[in-house]
Amino acid sequence: MNVAELKNINGVCKTHDDTVNKRRRNKYENKIKEKENHIMLLHFFDTAVVIGGCLYFSIYGVRISNVSSVPQFL
């Protein structure tokens, strides 16, 4: 392999360290993206649970708070 094949677009020779650093940087950036996606997914589920809870208590809240009527059916 000659020097021309080792040069990148800018005309600077790539060394092994450059390649390793780029690989590490890509790996680190991918981990950050995965964490961001995971946090967004958790945030979505938390929001869904809160909205679902509000809907449930707005529909069934009266029946839950009216516990004194339950023994009459027994």
SETOR-960064 format. One record per residue: x, y, z of N, C-alpha, C in turn; residue number from 0. Coordinates in steps of 0.001 Angstrom, whole numbers. Layout:
n_px:n_py:n_pz:ca_px:ca_py:ca_pz:c_px:c_py:c_pz:numar
X:Y:Z:X:Y:Z:X:Y:Z:NUM
...
END
This chain:
n_px:n_py:n_pz:ca_px:ca_py:ca_pz:c_px:c_py:c_pz:numar
849:-1181:0:0:0:0:894:1244:0:0
666:2125:-939:1508:3316:-1008:880:4475:-244:1
1597:5591:-225:1168:6750:558:-138:7321:13:2
-313:7288:-1300:-1521:7849:-1908:-2771:7104:-1424:3
-2660:5800:-1209:-3804:5023:-736:-4113:5314:728:4
-3100:5732:1485:-3304:6009:2903:-3901:7394:3146:5
-3853:8262:2144:-4346:9628:2336:-5869:9662:2239:6
-6467:10482:3079:-7919:10660:2981:-8221:11825:2054:7
-9460:12297:2028:-9890:13338:1089:-9106:14634:1289:8
-8807:14977:2545:-8107:16229:2828:-6623:16165:2482:9
-6123:15002:2161:-4727:14864:1819:-3833:14628:3016:10
-4416:14383:4181:-3634:14117:5385:-3562:12608:5576:11
-2375:12125:5911:-2218:10690:6113:-2976:10244:7357:12
-3723:9174:7208:-4423:8614:8357:-3474:7690:9104:13
-3448:7817:10381:-2650:6914:11198:-3578:5930:11891:14
-2992:4965:12522:-3783:3975:13259:-4545:4645:14399:15
-3911:5626:15051:-4561:6331:16165:-5812:7071:15700:16
-5748:7696:14519:-6923:8394:13989:-8085:7426:13799:17
-7766:6259:13248:-8813:5260:13013:-9407:4779:14331:18
-8549:4511:15311:-9018:4034:16616:-9854:5105:17304:19
-9377:6356:17254:-10121:7446:17890:-11485:7637:17239:20
-11531:7540:15916:-12811:7679:15217:-13762:6557:15633:21
-13227:5344:15727:-14058:4202:16118:-14586:4387:17539:22
-13723:4859:18442:-14150:5109:19826:-15212:6202:19886:23
-14999:7272:19117:-15949:8380:19109:-17314:7911:18587:24
-17322:7119:17520:-18580:6601:16977:-19279:5702:17986:25
-18498:4872:18674:-19070:3971:19675:-19693:4779:20818:26
-18996:5817:21260:-19485:6676:22344:-20753:7415:21917:27
-20757:7951:20689:-21936:8670:20197:-23130:7735:20065:28
-22893:6496:19633:-23989:5532:19520:-24569:5207:20887:29
-23709:5086:21910:-24208:4818:23263:-25071:5971:23755:30
-24651:7206:23480:-25435:8378:23896:-26792:8372:23194:31
-26805:8057:21898:-28070:8011:21161:-28992:6942:21736:32
-28434:5766:22083:-29254:4701:22664:-29857:5149:23989:33
-29055:5829:24827:-29576:6308:26110:-30673:7341:25902:34
-30483:8249:24934:-31508:9259:24658:-32800:8602:24203:35
-32688:7588:23330:-33886:6885:22860:-34570:6171:24014:36
-33781:5559:24900:-34335:4840:26047:-35067:5806:26978:37
-34466:6974:27225:-35094:7975:28099:-36388:8481:27477:38
-36387:8713:26163:-37607:9174:25494:-38702:8119:25588:39
-38324:6836:25458:-39304:5751:25560:-39884:5694:26961:40
-39031:5811:27989:-39517:5811:29369:-40427:7003:29617:41
-40059:8161:29086:-40872:9370:29251:-42239:9181:28596:42
-42256:8533:27426:-43519:8267:26727:-44412:7363:27570:43
-43841:6294:28149:-44640:5374:28958:-45122:6039:30243:44
-44270:6850:30863:-44695:7573:32069:-45872:8482:31765:45
-45785:9198:30655:-46875:10096:30264:-48144:9303:29993:46
-48007:8159:29320:-49174:7329:29017:-49820:6815:30297:47
-49008:6423:31285:-49549:5930:32557:-50281:7049:33294:48
-49715:8239:33302:-50358:9370:33989:-51688:9715:33324:49
-51696:9782:31997:-52937:10107:31280:-53963:8998:31491:50
-53518:7743:31433:-54426:6619:31667:-55005:6649:33067:51
-54172:6966:34054:-54655:7067:35434:-55676:8172:35596:52
-55428:9303:34970:-56387:10419:35045:-57715:10030:34409:53
-57656:9370:33253:-58894:8934:32600:-59631:7918:33458:54
-58889:6973:34037:-59513:5935:34861:-60238:6555:36053:55
-59561:7474:36745:-60187:8073:37930:-61298:9047:37560:56
-61229:9634:36364:-62331:10512:35961:-63573:9694:35620:57
-63374:8462:35134:-64528:7610:34797:-64997:6822:36018:58
-64059:6153:36710:-64416:5252:37808:-64176:5854:39185:59
-63806:7112:39260:-63470:7722:40545:-64619:7710:41526:60
-65842:7912:41051:-67012:7949:41932:-67248:6575:42533:61
-67083:5531:41732:-67313:4172:42226:-66258:3773:43254:62
-65023:4237:43065:-63963:3897:44019:-64201:4626:45339:63
-64593:5897:45280:-64772:6663:46508:-66059:6264:47233:64
-66995:5650:46535:-68274:5262:47131:-68177:3822:47638:65
-67246:3573:48564:-66991:2215:49052:-68097:1772:50007:66
-68766:2705:50647:-69777:2341:51649:-70960:1604:51031:67
-71162:1714:49724:-72281:1028:49087:-71957:-427:48774:68
-70686:-833:48887:-70308:-2201:48530:-70903:-3236:49481:69
-70897:-3059:50818:-71451:-4106:51693:-72948:-4347:51498:70
-73661:-3409:50931:-75096:-3603:50726:-75371:-4719:49732:71
-74448:-4939:48790:-74656:-5985:47789:-74286:-7357:48325:72
-73561:-7436:49426:-73113:-8725:49959:-74174:-9415:50784:73
END
